[in-house]
């Protein structure tokens, strides 16, 4: 039995004997462990769940998703305990959950499910220019960490896509650098989708990562990349080999800066493949390192304030210098260096995800993107004061950091912020991350 089938079996039966597993055993054992860890996190934050263990959308916030696989019907018949059922799975980027997500539909389950599927299918098909993203409002459920079940959400609609927020090459949540490109994410992050093969759609569990770098060698269906380190020591880049989709043949360019979308998928073990490629400017490569650094600093500090303007300028200088040396080593021309300044980088690449307030830079969670700067500061101070999760406010909090002129950071907002931070570190950080951000500043 293959790795995909073993994962199916675990999700269906929970308790299984692993003695018969011949490949991918460490992955399976970690999956079983992390299912228990996730259940603990959900119970810790006292999230209201249904009989499936899913959180109702009405208890969260609206979710938006940029669909990556826009095939006409990315689904097939699958076998479950109750017999064969048709399953359709879209996948993409969800900034509110700060994650790669899958949208799971069972169109033959009920009339409502069928109507929801038809609505989503129609909205995707109408968006020829890829200028919109799906929006789920209330009648959906979330299976943490990254599965959306919109089986009753016939009110699903689309909104215009803001610049950069949904672009896989820009979003900080899936970015990797040389030190972390092979980092071990929690197996629970992998979502089951249907990928095109020569003859049919194949069921696979997948995870998406993005990085920046250059191709230094190419062979048939395979390339060697140089991926810049965030903190280079003896070597300036991690050189690693990936297979790539045949459809990307014309995008394979040596000695140029490129963005890479990497897919990790289950087969016998975990296989890695380049899923998409796009050109990257010198400024964009510097922004990649900055976004990776600042987003993970937010996770490490467990608060929204990530650095002062002076600290940002120092980081900018460091990463600009690193990328200049990287380009010299790999003989890559640096185009339009005058466009690579701290302010231009912030405006073009960081502003969709961060805010500058009172000479400091703050991470701005997407689900709080409409709140005032004052309230964002209050949310940050509340997180800073209550590092350990506080289950409820009491009278002593009314003079604390979340209180000003009659405004208090709602406990629901605080709880969701703490949940997302803990989930992201649990899901994505391994030893390589802890080494990079060990001794990270206090955020003061």
C-alpha positions as CSV (number, residue, x, y, z in Angstrom):
1,X,0.0,0.0,0.0
2,X,1.4,3.4,-1.0
3,X,1.9,6.5,1.2
4,X,-1.3,8.1,-0.1
5,X,-3.3,5.1,0.8
6,X,-1.8,5.0,4.3
7,X,-2.7,8.6,4.9
8,X,-6.3,7.9,3.7
9,X,-6.5,5.0,6.1
10,X,-5.3,7.1,9.1
11,X,-7.8,9.9,8.4
12,X,-10.6,7.3,8.0
13,X,-9.8,5.0,10.9
14,X,-7.5,7.0,13.2
15,X,-6.0,4.0,15.1
16,X,-4.0,1.7,12.8
17,X,-1.1,-0.7,13.1
18,X,2.0,0.8,11.4
19,X,4.1,-2.4,11.4
20,X,3.2,-3.1,7.7
21,X,4.4,0.3,6.4
22,X,7.4,-0.2,4.1
23,X,8.1,3.4,3.0
24,X,7.3,6.8,4.4
25,X,7.1,5.4,7.9
26,X,8.5,8.5,9.6
27,X,6.0,10.7,7.8
28,X,3.1,8.5,8.9
29,X,4.3,8.4,12.5
30,X,4.6,12.1,12.6
31,X,1.2,12.5,11.0
32,X,-0.4,10.4,13.8
33,X,1.5,12.4,16.4
34,X,0.4,15.8,14.9
35,X,-3.2,14.8,14.6
36,X,-3.2,14.5,18.4
37,X,-1.2,17.8,18.8
38,X,-3.8,19.6,16.6
39,X,-6.7,18.3,18.6
40,X,-4.9,19.6,21.8
41,X,-4.5,23.1,20.2
42,X,-8.2,23.2,19.2
43,X,-9.3,22.2,22.7
44,X,-6.9,24.7,24.3
45,X,-8.5,27.6,22.5
46,X,-12.0,26.3,23.2
47,X,-13.1,26.5,19.6
48,X,-16.6,25.4,19.0
49,X,-16.6,22.5,16.6
50,X,-19.3,20.3,14.9
51,X,-19.5,16.5,15.0
52,X,-16.7,16.2,12.4
53,X,-14.4,18.4,14.5
54,X,-14.7,21.3,12.0
55,X,-15.1,25.0,13.0
56,X,-18.1,26.8,11.6
57,X,-17.3,29.8,9.4
58,X,-19.7,32.0,11.5
59,X,-17.3,31.5,14.4
60,X,-14.3,32.7,12.4
61,X,-14.2,35.4,9.7
62,X,-14.8,35.4,5.9
63,X,-12.2,33.5,3.9
64,X,-10.9,34.4,0.5
65,X,-9.0,32.0,-1.8
66,X,-6.9,32.4,-5.0
67,X,-7.5,29.2,-6.9
68,X,-4.4,27.7,-8.5
69,X,-5.9,24.6,-10.2
70,X,-8.6,26.1,-12.4
71,X,-9.3,22.9,-14.4
72,X,-12.9,22.4,-15.4
73,X,-13.6,19.7,-12.9
74,X,-10.6,18.8,-10.6
75,X,-12.3,15.7,-9.1
76,X,-13.0,12.0,-9.4
77,X,-14.8,9.2,-7.8
78,X,-13.2,8.1,-4.5
79,X,-13.9,5.2,-2.2
80,X,-15.0,6.0,1.4
81,X,-16.5,3.9,4.3
82,X,-20.0,4.6,2.9
83,X,-19.0,3.6,-0.6
84,X,-17.9,5.4,-3.8
85,X,-18.5,9.2,-3.8
86,X,-17.5,12.0,-6.2
87,X,-15.1,14.5,-4.7
88,X,-14.0,17.8,-6.3
89,X,-11.0,19.6,-4.8
90,X,-9.7,23.1,-5.7
91,X,-6.6,24.4,-4.0
92,X,-4.9,27.8,-3.6
93,X,-3.7,30.6,-1.3
94,X,-5.9,31.8,1.7
95,X,-4.4,34.9,3.3
96,X,-6.8,34.8,6.3
97,X,-5.6,31.4,7.3
98,X,-2.0,32.3,6.2
99,X,-1.7,29.0,4.4
100,X,-2.1,27.0,1.3
101,X,-5.6,25.5,1.4
102,X,-7.9,23.0,-0.3
103,X,-11.6,23.5,-1.0
104,X,-13.4,20.2,-0.8
105,X,-16.8,19.6,-2.4
106,X,-19.1,16.6,-2.6
107,X,-21.5,17.6,-5.3
108,X,-23.6,14.4,-5.2
109,X,-24.3,14.6,-1.4
110,X,-27.3,16.9,-1.5
111,X,-29.0,19.5,-3.6
112,X,-27.3,22.2,-1.6
113,X,-23.9,20.7,-2.1
114,X,-24.6,20.4,-5.9
115,X,-25.7,24.1,-6.1
116,X,-22.6,25.2,-4.1
117,X,-20.3,23.3,-6.5
118,X,-22.1,24.7,-9.6
119,X,-21.8,28.2,-8.1
120,X,-18.1,27.9,-7.5
121,X,-17.5,26.3,-10.8
122,X,-19.3,29.1,-12.6
123,X,-17.5,31.8,-10.7
124,X,-14.1,30.3,-11.6
125,X,-15.0,29.8,-15.2
126,X,-16.2,33.4,-15.6
127,X,-13.0,34.9,-14.3
128,X,-11.0,34.5,-17.5
129,X,-8.4,37.2,-16.6
130,X,-7.8,35.8,-13.1
131,X,-8.6,39.1,-11.5
132,X,-10.9,37.8,-8.7
133,X,-10.7,35.5,-5.8
134,X,-13.4,33.4,-4.1
135,X,-15.0,34.6,-0.9
136,X,-16.7,32.4,1.6
137,X,-18.9,34.3,4.1
138,X,-20.6,32.2,6.8
139,X,-22.1,28.9,5.6
140,X,-18.9,27.0,5.4
141,X,-16.7,24.9,7.8
142,X,-12.9,24.8,8.3
143,X,-11.1,21.6,9.1
144,X,-7.9,23.0,10.6
145,X,-5.3,23.6,9.5
146,X,-6.1,24.2,5.9
147,X,-9.2,22.4,4.5
148,X,-12.4,24.4,3.6
149,X,-15.7,22.7,3.4
150,X,-18.2,25.0,1.7
151,X,-20.9,22.4,1.1
152,X,-23.7,24.8,2.3
153,X,-22.3,28.1,1.2
154,X,-24.5,29.0,-1.8
155,X,-23.7,32.7,-1.0
156,X,-20.1,32.2,-2.1
157,X,-19.0,35.1,-4.4
158,X,-15.9,36.8,-5.7
159,X,-14.1,40.0,-5.0
160,X,-11.4,41.9,-6.9
161,X,-7.9,40.6,-6.2
162,X,-5.7,43.1,-4.4
163,X,-2.2,43.4,-5.8
164,X,0.3,40.9,-4.4
165,X,-1.9,39.6,-1.5
166,X,-2.8,36.4,-3.4
167,X,0.3,36.0,-5.7
168,X,2.2,32.9,-4.8
169,X,5.5,34.6,-5.5
170,X,4.7,37.4,-3.0
171,X,2.8,35.8,-0.1
172,X,5.2,35.3,2.9
173,X,3.4,32.3,4.3
174,X,4.8,29.8,1.8
175,X,8.2,31.4,1.3
176,X,11.4,29.4,1.8
177,X,15.2,30.3,1.7
178,X,18.3,28.2,1.2
179,X,18.3,27.1,4.9
180,X,14.7,26.0,4.9
181,X,13.8,24.8,1.4
182,X,13.9,21.2,2.6
183,X,12.4,21.9,6.0
184,X,10.0,19.3,7.4
185,X,6.5,20.7,7.6
186,X,3.9,18.9,9.6
187,X,2.4,16.1,7.6
188,X,-1.0,17.5,8.6
189,X,-0.3,20.4,6.3
190,X,-0.5,18.2,3.2
191,X,-3.9,18.3,1.5
192,X,-5.4,15.6,-0.8
193,X,-5.9,16.8,-4.3
194,X,-6.2,15.4,-7.8
195,X,-3.2,15.9,-10.1
196,X,-3.1,15.4,-13.8
197,X,-1.1,12.4,-15.0
198,X,-0.7,10.8,-18.4
199,X,-4.0,8.9,-18.4
200,X,-6.1,10.2,-15.4
201,X,-6.3,12.4,-12.4
202,X,-4.2,10.9,-9.6
203,X,-4.9,11.3,-5.9
204,X,-2.0,12.8,-4.0
205,X,-1.4,14.7,-0.8
206,X,0.5,17.9,-1.6
207,X,2.1,20.9,0.0
208,X,3.2,24.1,-1.8
209,X,6.4,26.2,-1.1
210,X,7.9,29.2,-3.0
211,X,11.4,30.4,-3.3
212,X,13.7,32.6,-5.4
213,X,17.0,31.7,-7.0
214,X,18.5,30.8,-10.4
215,X,19.0,27.7,-12.5
216,X,22.7,26.7,-12.8
217,X,22.3,23.5,-14.7
218,X,19.6,21.8,-16.7
219,X,19.1,18.3,-17.9
220,X,16.1,16.4,-19.3
221,X,13.1,17.1,-16.9
222,X,15.5,18.1,-14.2
223,X,17.4,21.3,-13.1
224,X,19.8,22.3,-10.4
225,X,18.9,25.5,-8.5
226,X,21.0,27.9,-6.4
227,X,18.7,29.2,-3.7
228,X,20.2,32.1,-1.6
229,X,20.7,31.6,2.1
230,X,19.2,34.1,4.5
231,X,22.4,34.1,6.6
232,X,25.2,32.8,4.4
233,X,28.4,31.5,6.0
234,X,30.9,29.4,4.0
235,X,28.5,29.1,1.0
236,X,26.2,31.7,-0.4
237,X,23.4,29.4,-1.7
238,X,21.9,25.9,-1.3
239,X,22.4,24.0,-4.6
240,X,19.6,21.5,-5.0
241,X,18.1,19.4,-7.8
242,X,14.4,19.3,-8.8
243,X,12.3,17.7,-11.5
244,X,10.0,20.1,-13.3
245,X,6.7,19.8,-15.2
246,X,7.3,19.3,-19.0
247,X,4.9,22.3,-19.6
248,X,7.6,24.5,-18.0
249,X,10.2,23.8,-20.6
250,X,10.1,27.2,-22.2
251,X,10.4,28.9,-18.8
252,X,13.7,27.2,-18.0
253,X,16.3,30.0,-18.2
254,X,19.8,29.7,-16.8
255,X,21.6,32.4,-15.0
256,X,18.5,34.5,-14.4
257,X,16.7,35.4,-11.2
258,X,13.4,33.4,-11.1
259,X,10.6,32.6,-8.7
260,X,9.8,28.9,-8.2
261,X,6.6,27.3,-6.9
262,X,7.6,23.9,-5.5
263,X,5.1,21.1,-5.0
264,X,5.8,18.4,-2.5
265,X,3.6,15.3,-3.1
266,X,3.1,11.8,-1.8
267,X,4.2,8.9,-3.9
268,X,6.4,6.1,-2.5
269,X,7.9,8.8,-0.3
270,X,7.7,12.6,-0.6
271,X,8.6,13.8,-4.1
272,X,9.5,17.5,-4.9
273,X,8.8,19.1,-8.3
274,X,8.8,22.6,-9.7
275,X,5.2,23.4,-10.4
276,X,5.5,27.0,-11.7
277,X,8.1,29.5,-12.7
278,X,8.0,33.3,-13.1
279,X,10.7,36.0,-13.7
280,X,12.1,37.8,-10.6
281,X,13.8,41.2,-10.5
282,X,16.7,42.0,-8.3
283,X,14.3,44.0,-6.1
284,X,11.9,41.1,-5.9
285,X,14.7,38.8,-4.7
286,X,15.6,41.2,-1.9
287,X,12.0,41.5,-1.0
288,X,11.7,37.7,-0.8
289,X,14.4,37.6,1.9
290,X,12.8,40.5,3.7
291,X,9.3,39.0,3.6
292,X,10.6,35.7,4.9
293,X,12.5,37.3,7.7
294,X,9.7,39.7,8.9
295,X,6.9,37.2,8.7
296,X,8.8,34.6,10.7
297,X,10.0,37.3,13.2
298,X,6.3,37.9,13.8
299,X,5.8,34.2,14.6
300,X,8.9,34.1,16.8
301,X,8.0,37.2,18.8
302,X,4.3,36.2,18.9
303,X,3.3,39.8,18.4
304,X,2.5,42.1,15.5
305,X,5.5,44.6,15.9
306,X,8.4,43.1,14.1
307,X,11.0,45.8,13.9
308,X,11.8,49.5,14.0
309,X,12.4,51.5,10.8
310,X,16.1,51.6,11.7
311,X,16.2,47.8,12.1
312,X,14.3,47.4,8.8
313,X,16.9,49.6,7.0
314,X,19.7,47.4,8.4
315,X,17.9,44.2,7.3
316,X,17.5,45.8,3.8
317,X,21.2,46.6,3.6
318,X,22.2,43.1,4.6
319,X,19.9,41.3,2.2
320,X,20.7,43.7,-0.7
321,X,24.4,43.0,-0.1
322,X,23.7,39.2,0.1
323,X,21.8,39.3,-3.2
324,X,24.5,41.4,-5.0
325,X,27.1,38.8,-4.0
326,X,24.8,36.0,-5.0
327,X,24.3,37.6,-8.5
328,X,28.1,38.1,-8.9
329,X,28.9,34.5,-8.0
330,X,26.3,33.1,-10.4
331,X,27.0,35.7,-13.2
332,X,23.5,37.2,-13.1
333,X,23.2,40.8,-14.4
334,X,21.6,43.2,-11.8
335,X,19.0,45.2,-13.6
336,X,17.6,48.5,-12.4
337,X,19.4,48.7,-9.1
338,X,18.1,52.2,-8.6
339,X,14.7,50.7,-8.0
340,X,16.0,48.7,-5.0
341,X,15.6,51.2,-2.1
342,X,14.1,50.5,1.4
343,X,11.0,52.7,0.7
344,X,10.4,51.3,-2.8
345,X,10.7,47.7,-1.6
346,X,8.3,48.4,1.2
347,X,5.7,50.1,-1.0
348,X,5.9,47.5,-3.8
349,X,6.2,44.2,-1.9
350,X,5.8,44.6,1.9
351,X,2.9,47.0,2.2
352,X,0.2,44.4,1.4
353,X,1.3,42.4,4.5
354,X,2.8,45.0,6.9
355,X,2.0,48.5,8.2
356,X,4.4,51.3,9.1
357,X,3.2,53.0,12.3
358,X,5.1,55.4,14.6
359,X,8.5,54.5,13.0
360,X,8.0,50.8,13.4
361,X,6.8,48.0,11.1
362,X,3.9,45.8,12.2
363,X,2.5,42.6,10.6
364,X,-1.1,43.2,9.5
365,X,-3.1,39.9,9.6
366,X,-5.5,39.8,6.6
367,X,-8.6,39.3,8.7
368,X,-7.8,42.5,10.5
369,X,-6.8,44.5,7.4
370,X,-9.6,47.0,7.8
371,X,-9.0,48.0,11.4
372,X,-7.4,51.3,12.3
373,X,-3.7,51.8,13.1
374,X,-4.7,52.6,16.7
375,X,-6.5,49.3,17.2
376,X,-3.7,47.3,15.5
377,X,-1.3,48.8,18.1
378,X,-3.7,47.8,20.9
379,X,-3.8,44.2,19.5
380,X,0.0,44.1,19.4
381,X,0.3,45.3,23.0
382,X,-2.3,42.8,24.1
383,X,-0.3,39.9,22.5
384,X,2.9,41.2,24.0
385,X,1.3,41.3,27.5
386,X,-0.4,37.9,27.4
387,X,2.3,35.6,25.9
388,X,0.6,32.7,27.5
389,X,-2.9,32.3,26.3
390,X,-5.4,34.0,28.6
391,X,-8.8,32.3,28.5
392,X,-10.9,35.4,29.3
393,X,-10.6,39.0,30.3
394,X,-11.2,40.2,33.8
395,X,-11.4,43.6,35.5
396,X,-7.6,43.9,35.9
397,X,-7.4,44.0,32.1
398,X,-9.4,47.2,31.8
399,X,-6.4,49.3,32.5
400,X,-4.1,47.1,30.5
401,X,-2.6,47.4,27.0
402,X,-5.9,46.4,25.2
403,X,-7.8,49.3,26.8
404,X,-7.9,52.9,25.7
405,X,-10.8,55.4,25.6
406,X,-13.4,52.8,26.1
407,X,-12.0,50.4,23.5
408,X,-10.8,46.9,24.5
409,X,-9.3,44.3,22.1
410,X,-12.1,41.8,22.0
411,X,-11.2,38.4,23.4
412,X,-12.3,36.7,20.1
413,X,-9.8,38.8,18.1
414,X,-7.0,38.0,20.7
415,X,-7.9,34.3,20.7
416,X,-7.8,34.1,16.8
417,X,-4.5,35.9,16.7
418,X,-2.9,33.5,19.3
419,X,-4.4,30.5,17.5
420,X,-3.0,31.5,14.1
421,X,0.5,32.2,15.5
422,X,0.6,28.9,17.4
423,X,-0.7,27.0,14.4
424,X,1.7,28.5,12.0
425,X,4.8,27.7,14.1
426,X,3.5,24.2,14.9
427,X,2.9,23.5,11.2
428,X,5.9,25.0,9.5
429,X,8.8,25.4,11.9
430,X,11.4,22.8,12.3
431,X,15.0,22.9,13.5
432,X,16.2,24.9,10.5
433,X,13.8,27.8,11.5
434,X,14.7,27.7,15.2
435,X,18.4,28.1,14.2
436,X,17.7,31.0,12.0
437,X,15.6,33.0,14.5
438,X,17.3,32.0,17.7
439,X,18.0,35.1,19.7
440,X,15.5,37.1,17.7
441,X,14.9,40.6,19.3
442,X,12.2,41.3,21.8
443,X,10.2,43.5,19.4
444,X,10.6,46.5,21.8
